[in-house]
Amino acid sequence: MIEFLSPVSKQVLAHREILPEGVLGKQIKIHTKAGSLPAIDKAGFALLGILENRKDVDYLGGDISLDSFRKALYGLYPGNWNRVIVDLGDIEKGDTVEDSYFAVRTVVEALLKKNIIPIILGGSQDVGYAQYRAYDSLGNMVNMVNVDTNFDLGDAEKPISNKSYVGKIIVDKPYNLFNYSTLGYQSYFNSPAEIALMEKLYFDAYRLGEVTADITVVEPIMRDADFVMLDVAAIKSAELSYKSNKSPNGFDGREICAIARYAGISNRVSSFGVYELKDYKDAESGAMLVAQILWYFIEGVNFRITDEDFSNENEYTTYKVPIDDEILVFKKSVKTGRWWIELPFISNVNNKLKRRTLLPCTYGEYLGATNQEIPERWFKARRKNEV
């Protein structure tokens, strides 16, 4: 994969020299010389810049720079972390966009196979298609979470763009996507047809107001995710950059960092990407917020707790709730207090998962079940299992 990676810029390396001891910039192992990567065998995270932006629907030429984000991240102090971070530098634009996708897929796939979590700083979000394709060779169905104002379904019959890449993920073979969840969508940015399609496909969509009213709804969604993509357009412009972000509504700094931390503490999330980044050299607070998003994700990963040994009955408590002709089975971790609901194997259909599935849920969903309310996520997951 070394042939696809260019070193971190000299400006960032010069900035690193003036930083105080103890900050991340002095601890991260950095790709500084072409053709010579830092040792990654013991790494827990790999920071990866992707400079591709040609499929942005607003693309008018020009390149992007990720220097401001690296400078901000390098200047932060780490928490009580025990995982090594490497900065692999950037994947430059290929001769074609497809060349860029191939490079991203190859590098991310290699990192996943080494159990290294790629942390992507990306240009246009269509690159998320390549992030998804990196999971093809791993052999499992995957769940995707997109923190975004838009569903990005688009028209799958048309060429891919940063507003239609999810449609390509859904229709292109091999079919590896089991569930797609969007956090923070805003209705006026999405056509009624796309909203209806999300419902028809039994995907999960959470409006901005629903998430900000109770940020904890994010936790079980992230716990069930394999990879997460975050479009910075989901952040309100006052928090980020008036120049690069046009929406006055969105998540504030605390909320978006909480979402990133929930993604981190999920035992299942194996790659994390922040997309739609531009040159923030004149928006230092925006660059710092993106750096803090990455910081909270890394913090979450370092505090992961394994609580999913359901073969050991001493590790959890089981609750059975009868609803009509169903008996819903809930499990609560003794160690962490986190909840799951059992999605039973359906023997007479071609079940995509071929096993009993434990779907992460909340205590509130358990309480709702005791009041004869079937959790919506359980219903959607079961319907997808039957298709």
Number of C-alpha atoms within 10 A of each C-alpha: 13 12 11 18 23 20 19 22 17 11 11 18 19 11 15 18 11 11 16 13 12 12 17 21 27 17 15 18 19 21 22 18 13 13 12 13 20 15 11 18 11 13 19 20 23 24 21 23 27 26 23 26 29 20 20 18 13 11 11 9 9 7 15 17 19 24 21 23 25 26 22 21 23 22 21 18 16 17 13 9 12 11 15 16 23 24 24 24 25 25 23 18 19 15 8 11 16 13 13 22 23 18 22 31 22 17 21 27 24 15 23 16 13 14 15 24 23 27 23 25 24 29 28 25 29 27 29 29 21 22 27 25 22 22 21 18 9 13 8 13 15 19 21 21 24 25 26 24 27 25 28 21 21 22 16 17 10 10 11 20 26 24 19 24 24 26 20 21 20 18 12 11 10 10 12 20 18 17 21 20 21 24 25 23 23 18 14 9 10 16 13 11 10 16 15 11 13 18 13 10 15 20 17 18 19 16 15 21 14 14 18 17 9 9 15 14 18 19 20 19 24 27 20 22 23 22 24 25 22 28 20 25 24 25 28 19 21 16 18 24 21 14 11 17 20 14 15 14 16 24 25 17 18 13 16 24 21 19 24 26 23 24 32 28 23 24 20 16 22 21 24 26 23 23 23 22 25 21 16 21 14 11 15 16 15 26 26 21 22 24 23 21 24 25 21 22 23 26 21 21 24 17 16 13 13 12 16 16 11 13 8 8 11 10 16 22 14 13 13 16 16 12 14 8 6 10 13 20 17 25 23 22 20 14 12 12 13 19 23 22 24 18 19 14 17 14 10 7 11 11 16 15 12 12 12 12 16 19 19 21 25 22 14 12 20 24 13 13 19 15 11 13 12 17 18 12 18 19 13 18 18 18 12 16 20 15 10
